[in-house]
C-alpha cells in the first residue's frame, strides 16, 4: 500500500499579523510587499508620463512636479531618504543591536528599497533624480540616535502619505500609496516598540488615526537630512 503523504500547512501571510509572529518570519514582508506593489504598478504605470506641464523653477532646485506625478515624486523623495538611512544603519550600526533587532533593520532596509524602486518605476521618465542626503547629525554608533531618527522618518512618512493621498486622482496610484503607508505604519510601530516596549500605537489620536501633514510641512521637517533643494510649489493644493 502506498504510504500517504501529508502536505505541510501553508504559512500565514497576513501583513496585519507579522508584527506578532517570530522575528525570522518578518522576511515575508519583503516578498509579499513586492508582489502587492507589482500588481498595482502594472495596472497604473501609464498615468504619470502624461502629466501636466510644470512651471519652471530654479535650475538648482529639484521640482517635484504637478498632479499625480508630483505626489508620487513627493513620496519617492521620502522613500529615497528612508532607504538611504537604513542602508547606512545596516552598514554602520549592526553591532549596537541584538540579533532580533539586526533582523528588523535588515527588513526595514529591504522594504524601503522596494518602495523607492517601485515608485521610481511607476514614475518612469517623470521621476526626479537621486537626492543627496545629509546624515551628519546622526551618531550611527549610538542606539538611541539611530532609533530616534528612525522614528522621525517613519512617523514623517506615515503623516506624509496620510496628508497627500487625498490629492491623487488615479485609483491605481491611490491603491499603491495605501499599500505603502500600511507597511510604513508597521515600521513606525516596531521602531517605537524598540525604543520603549508597548508604545507602538502612541501616535494614534482618539479616533485611532495616525496624523496627516501637508507636503510643505513634511519637506520642511525632512530638509535637515536632504542636501538637495526641493520645490513642492506645483503640487496640488
C-alpha positions as semicolon CSV with decimal commas, in nm:
position;residue;x (nm);y (nm);z (nm)
1;X;0,000;0,000;0,000
2;X;0,128;0,342;-0,087
3;X;0,220;0,544;0,217
4;X;0,000;0,854;0,244
5;X;0,177;1,187;0,223
6;X;0,085;1,497;0,411
7;X;0,135;1,838;0,260
8;X;0,260;2,097;0,506
9;X;0,006;2,360;0,601
10;X;0,066;2,692;0,426
11;X;0,237;2,959;0,632
12;X;0,030;3,253;0,745
13;X;0,098;3,553;0,524
14;X;-0,117;3,823;0,680
15;X;0,052;4,162;0,694
16;X;-0,152;4,250;0,998
17;X;-0,014;3,955;1,195
18;X;0,351;3,998;1,100
19;X;0,442;4,212;1,399
20;X;0,344;3,943;1,646
21;X;0,492;3,634;1,482
22;X;0,852;3,519;1,536
23;X;1,113;3,760;1,407
24;X;1,251;3,533;1,134
25;X;0,913;3,547;0,957
26;X;0,945;3,921;0,902
27;X;1,120;3,833;0,580
28;X;0,771;3,768;0,445
29;X;0,720;4,142;0,409
30;X;0,998;4,171;0,154
31;X;0,828;3,933;-0,086
32;X;0,462;3,996;-0,009
33;X;0,519;4,370;-0,036
34;X;0,693;4,335;-0,370
35;X;0,414;4,119;-0,512
36;X;0,136;4,351;-0,397
37;X;0,310;4,660;-0,525
38;X;0,397;4,497;-0,855
39;X;0,033;4,411;-0,916
40;X;-0,075;4,770;-0,858
41;X;0,214;4,907;-1,056
42;X;0,127;4,705;-1,365
43;X;-0,226;4,845;-1,354
44;X;-0,122;5,208;-1,326
45;X;0,215;5,283;-1,483
46;X;0,065;5,457;-1,783
47;X;-0,061;5,760;-1,593
48;X;0,247;5,955;-1,491
49;X;0,425;6,023;-1,817
50;X;0,136;6,235;-1,944
51;X;0,142;6,480;-1,655
52;X;0,051;6,847;-1,676
53;X;0,326;7,087;-1,779
54;X;0,521;7,214;-1,478
55;X;0,604;7,575;-1,402
56;X;0,976;7,650;-1,448
57;X;1,187;7,671;-1,135
58;X;1,546;7,749;-1,037
59;X;1,772;7,503;-1,225
60;X;1,947;7,426;-0,896
61;X;1,620;7,311;-0,741
62;X;1,450;6,975;-0,796
63;X;1,083;7,036;-0,872
64;X;0,854;6,752;-0,771
65;X;0,610;6,829;-1,050
66;X;0,234;6,855;-1,053
67;X;-0,070;6,627;-1,046
68;X;-0,030;6,260;-0,960
69;X;0,332;6,259;-1,076
70;X;0,410;6,538;-0,831
71;X;0,256;6,349;-0,541
72;X;0,439;6,028;-0,633
73;X;0,766;6,220;-0,665
74;X;0,699;6,362;-0,320
75;X;0,663;6,008;-0,187
76;X;0,964;5,896;-0,391
77;X;1,179;6,168;-0,232
78;X;1,085;6,047;0,117
79;X;1,143;5,684;0,026
80;X;1,486;5,776;-0,108
81;X;1,564;5,932;0,229
82;X;1,444;5,632;0,428
83;X;1,617;5,379;0,204
84;X;1,945;5,571;0,229
85;X;1,912;5,589;0,608
86;X;1,857;5,216;0,661
87;X;2,138;5,139;0,418
88;X;2,367;5,339;0,646
89;X;2,226;5,169;0,954
90;X;2,293;4,822;0,816
91;X;2,642;4,926;0,705
92;X;2,745;5,105;1,025
93;X;2,522;5,021;1,321
94;X;2,460;4,648;1,337
95;X;2,695;4,596;1,632
96;X;2,477;4,810;1,858
97;X;2,173;4,585;1,805
98;X;2,096;4,233;1,923
99;X;2,022;3,958;1,671
100;X;1,646;4,021;1,658
101;X;1,696;4,395;1,617
102;X;1,951;4,337;1,342
103;X;1,691;4,137;1,150
104;X;1,443;4,422;1,185
105;X;1,695;4,669;1,045
106;X;1,771;4,439;0,754
107;X;1,400;4,404;0,679
108;X;1,335;4,778;0,701
109;X;1,621;4,839;0,459
110;X;1,465;4,587;0,221
111;X;1,116;4,734;0,248
112;X;1,226;5,093;0,190
113;X;1,434;4,985;-0,107
114;X;1,127;4,818;-0,258
115;X;0,915;5,129;-0,201
116;X;1,180;5,353;-0,358
117;X;1,232;5,132;-0,661
118;X;0,862;5,079;-0,733
119;X;0,784;5,448;-0,711
120;X;1,072;5,523;-0,948
121;X;0,939;5,263;-1,191
122;X;0,584;5,398;-1,165
123;X;0,703;5,749;-1,241
124;X;0,915;5,647;-1,537
125;X;1,063;5,950;-1,714
126;X;0,878;6,182;-1,473
127;X;1,087;6,063;-1,176
128;X;1,306;6,317;-1,000
129;X;1,680;6,241;-0,983
130;X;1,854;6,077;-0,689
131;X;1,869;6,314;-0,392
132;X;2,178;6,395;-0,189
133;X;2,123;6,318;0,178
134;X;2,294;6,450;0,490
135;X;2,316;6,223;0,793
136;X;2,595;6,415;0,966
137;X;2,373;6,485;1,268
138;X;2,316;6,112;1,333
139;X;2,552;5,909;1,552
140;X;2,536;5,566;1,391
141;X;2,728;5,419;1,684
142;X;2,461;5,524;1,930
143;X;2,145;5,315;1,953
144;X;1,929;5,598;2,081
145;X;2,039;5,829;1,799
146;X;1,965;5,567;1,535
147;X;1,625;5,467;1,675
148;X;1,501;5,820;1,738
149;X;1,598;5,916;1,384
150;X;1,421;5,605;1,252
151;X;1,112;5,704;1,450
152;X;1,125;6,054;1,300
153;X;1,148;5,920;0,945
154;X;0,876;5,656;0,988
155;X;0,632;5,892;1,160
156;X;0,702;6,154;0,894
157;X;0,644;5,902;0,617
158;X;0,308;5,793;0,758
159;X;0,194;6,153;0,806
160;X;0,308;6,240;0,453
161;X;0,110;5,961;0,285
162;X;-0,194;6,036;0,502
163;X;-0,182;6,402;0,407
164;X;-0,113;6,365;0,036
165;X;-0,333;6,067;-0,055
166;X;-0,636;6,293;-0,094
167;X;-0,474;6,465;-0,393
168;X;-0,421;6,152;-0,603
169;X;-0,664;6,127;-0,895
170;X;-0,568;5,785;-1,034
171;X;-0,727;5,499;-0,837
172;X;-0,432;5,272;-0,911
173;X;-0,184;5,517;-0,760
174;X;-0,409;5,568;-0,458
175;X;-0,409;5,191;-0,403
176;X;-0,031;5,186;-0,438
177;X;0,007;5,464;-0,179
178;X;-0,233;5,284;0,055
179;X;-0,028;4,965;0,038
180;X;0,295;5,151;0,111
181;X;0,160;5,355;0,403
182;X;0,021;5,042;0,569
183;X;0,374;4,900;0,574
184;X;0,521;5,232;0,687
185;X;0,280;5,236;0,980
186;X;0,406;4,892;1,085
187;X;0,760;5,023;1,062
188;X;0,670;5,314;1,288
189;X;0,509;5,076;1,537
190;X;0,802;4,836;1,560
191;X;1,057;5,121;1,593
192;X;0,855;5,275;1,875
193;X;0,840;4,939;2,047
194;X;1,217;4,903;2,022
195;X;1,257;5,241;2,190
196;X;1,003;5,167;2,463
197;X;0,804;4,846;2,479
198;X;0,429;4,895;2,448
199;X;0,440;5,240;2,284
200;X;0,376;5,112;1,931
201;X;0,043;5,294;1,896
202;X;0,131;5,621;2,069
203;X;0,091;5,828;1,753
204;X;-0,279;5,747;1,713
205;X;-0,539;6,006;1,813
206;X;-0,866;5,944;2,000
207;X;-1,019;5,805;1,679
208;X;-0,732;5,559;1,636
209;X;-0,593;5,750;1,337
210;X;-0,234;5,850;1,270
211;X;-0,164;6,218;1,197
212;X;-0,161;6,373;0,849
213;X;0,075;6,651;0,739
214;X;0,087;6,884;0,440
215;X;0,371;6,835;0,192
216;X;0,530;7,171;0,277
217;X;0,546;7,081;0,647
218;X;0,685;6,734;0,577
219;X;0,955;6,863;0,345
220;X;1,048;7,131;0,596
221;X;1,095;6,865;0,865
222;X;1,293;6,642;0,628
223;X;1,513;6,923;0,494
224;X;1,767;6,880;0,775
225;X;1,858;6,543;0,621
226;X;1,839;6,633;0,249
227;X;2,106;6,850;0,083
228;X;1,921;6,872;-0,247
229;X;1,685;7,170;-0,266
230;X;1,330;7,058;-0,339
231;X;1,036;7,261;-0,464
232;X;0,679;7,149;-0,398
233;X;0,526;7,463;-0,548
234;X;0,347;7,274;-0,824
235;X;0,189;7,007;-0,607
236;X;-0,192;7,004;-0,583
237;X;-0,327;7,232;-0,314
